[in-house]
């Protein structure tokens, strides 16, 4: 079996993190496989929900990787933006957020980096969680920006809103924030209002994880090779689960470098 055509170890390498997936079954490179136990039918509501679920799982993995790769070992802010008005329109809320991002860039003393995730309150209203490298921002300014943008929008009947800021300066709190975002994105899978829409946005200047694959003899049960891949890095999280496509097991490791 040629290593150029097959792999059983997948790496995602970043500035601050490394993700390792070790597959029980060898996988062919570049070949698409059908997921087990799913028959697709056009226009089927169940199929649409399954598609949305798969999309959200991919988005969640992407966002958690971006958070860990860009904000571990750094100081950053975790800002929560809420509307007093019971705003449930995703497109309208995203328009307001885009205006706010353009404003907030102006007070950043360095190149502004951010990840923003949408969340729904129990009453149905949208609010946002904004992670950015704007550490200890001027609270008065960021609150005034948010309030003024809402007030100028004639579609919103109540011009109020709130801003809460948490400044993060250690990896334990960074991982707590990452875990919270992960749990929310899992919870949002069934939101029909998000069909065809993203529940997150990011700046283009974030450091991205770079993928690579390799073939290692009996990697799944080879503890020496697994330890070599971990390479004395701190294990942030680990898991073992069943691949929905092959029915075989996968070992997953997230490492802080």
Secondary structure, DSSP 8 states (H G I E B T S, - for coil): --TTTEEEEEEEE-SSEEEEEEEEEEEETT-----TT----TT-HHHHHHHHHHHHHHHHHHHHHHHHHHHTTS-EEEEEEEESS----HHHHHHHHHHHHHHHGGG-SS---EEEEEEE-TTS-EEEEEEES-TT--HHHHHHHHHHHHHH-TT-S---EEEEEEEE-SHHHHHHHHHHHHHHHHHGGG-GGGTTS-SEEE-TTS---EEEEE--TTGGG-HHHHHHHHTT-EEEEEEEEE-TTTS-EEEEEEEE-
